[in-house]
Amino acid sequence: MPNFNAVPPLLIHFLLAALFSFVIGLEFHAYQQVNRHHIGFGTTRTFTMIGVFGFTLYTLDSHGILYAIGLAVLAAFLLFYYTQRIREDSFSLIAPLLALLTYVLGAAASVLPGWFLILFVVTMLLLLSEKQGIRHLSDSFQDKEMLTLGKFLIMAGVVLPLLPDRQIASFITVTYYQVWLAILVVSSISYLSYLAQTYFFKQRGFLLTGLLGGLYSSTAATVVIARRAGEGAECSGAVSSALILATAMMYLRLLALIFVLGGMVDFMHLLGPFAVFAIVSIIAALVLRRRHGKAEAGSGENVPVKHPLEFGAAFVFAMLFVAFTAITHYVVGDFGTSGLHVLAFAVGMTDIDPFILSLLAGKFHVSASAIIGAIVIASGSNNLLKAGYAVALGRNRAVYPAAIWLVLLFLASLAYAWWM
């Protein structure tokens, strides 16, 4: 067996610098050809030599004097090159900036960890190869999104650290910090779905509506898809697939929330049932889709999502979180585990996210299995609610397979909670 430890680190760093510089040169050459720029400065060999040049100067002088001189010489050459390009009415800074970053790559190969080096190179390759996609995103980007991003940064970077990690009240067994952290995590997942629906999948069929809408709110997605079926939408064979897929995404969203806010123990307890429910639901959706034929693109309807980072929505979520914590504290104190499970069934007919997160964050005098059972029951009860929505709003035989599946998931949830 070869002994890789015997390979000199200097050789490894040199090969990394040369290889990654060569790859960047290849991608830039392809970028110039696709965009019909003249080759001129910036062939693959040029970028490889720049990377090796930077690595060599950094290695020769530990004080960095030679490296700084080399950077100044390269910058002067690039300034002259850019001046000439301006005279030709070409104002792009891509080539000079990429050359400077490739020069820096030589030093990065010596001192930075491998994961950062790979991330550095991949970022440059993506920026070059995805020009059209980035330009399309820039053209469609709305001004209000920067304000939204600013709100999120304030919520996460300013408000969260200032909140005390102190229990709100004796009967509200969560802290101010936990409530706000829950808001941030739920809003982040919903925000990703919002961005995908707003900028990348404006026109989508039933299946994408179920997929993206389920990440935002499986109940909202169910209502939209069922109403579309009730209007006699074409490609009705895809309706049940979309409804089931929305619920599968609910389980994945809940697992993500539990992993972040509930801790590893709660996550491992719920990973089994929720992963099974999600996987078999996805399989069922695919089987129904194949049986009834593929849906036509754009035959679905957009889920009318509200912006997930609105302060009004955050306030409502916080109030529900605190209210469910107080109610749960009272129910557990007077009725124990059986009362908690009845409450979980009732809450499943509303918004289950704040209830589940309050269970994970609160300190209740019941066993861990009782908490896990309540979470499973709430998710199952929510499926029963969605089955009712599908039948009542759909008024179409196309929704029956999904309604039956959702009822089966509800029964499976009750059986698992009873077994727990």
Number of C-alpha atoms within 10 A of each C-alpha: 3 6 6 7 7 7 10 9 11 12 10 13 19 19 14 22 30 23 15 23 27 23 17 24 24 18 18 24 19 17 17 17 12 10 9 9 11 10 12 7 14 19 18 18 13 15 28 25 18 25 30 25 21 25 25 17 20 22 17 12 11 10 10 14 13 17 23 14 12 18 18 12 12 18 16 12 13 19 13 11 14 18 13 13 14 11 9 9 8 12 12 11 11 10 16 19 13 18 24 18 19 30 26 20 25 28 24 22 24 20 10 11 10 14 8 12 19 13 11 15 17 15 11 16 18 12 12 19 15 12 13 11 12 14 11 13 13 10 9 12 13 11 8 9 11 11 11 15 12 12 15 18 13 12 18 16 11 11 14 19 13 10 15 12 14 12 15 15 10 9 15 21 20 24 19 17 18 22 23 21 20 23 23 19 16 22 22 15 16 24 19 15 20 23 13 13 22 15 14 14 15 12 16 19 22 29 29 21 28 34 22 25 32 29 25 28 22 27 24 18 30 31 19 26 31 28 21 21 27 20 13 13 17 14 19 22 23 29 36 32 29 33 36 34 32 32 32 27 24 24 25 19 21 23 20 16 20 21 17 14 19 18 13 13 12 18 20 13 13 21 19 10 16 20 15 14 18 20 17 13 25 20 15 19 26 19 13 21 19 14 11 16 13 16 21 14 13 16 19 26 20 23 21 12 17 12 14 22 20 13 12 10 15 18 13 12 22 18 14 18 27 23 16 23 27 19 16 25 22 17 18 18 15 11 12 18 20 13 17 25 25 15 20 26 23 15 21 24 18 15 16 23 23 25 27 27 24 27 23 21 20 20 14 18 12 13 11 15 15 19 22 20 24 28 28 27 29 29 29 26 27 28 28 24 20 26 27 15 19 30 21 15 20 24 17 20 15 22 28 17 19 27 23 15 20 26 20 15 21 23 17 17 25 22 14 15 20 12 9 12
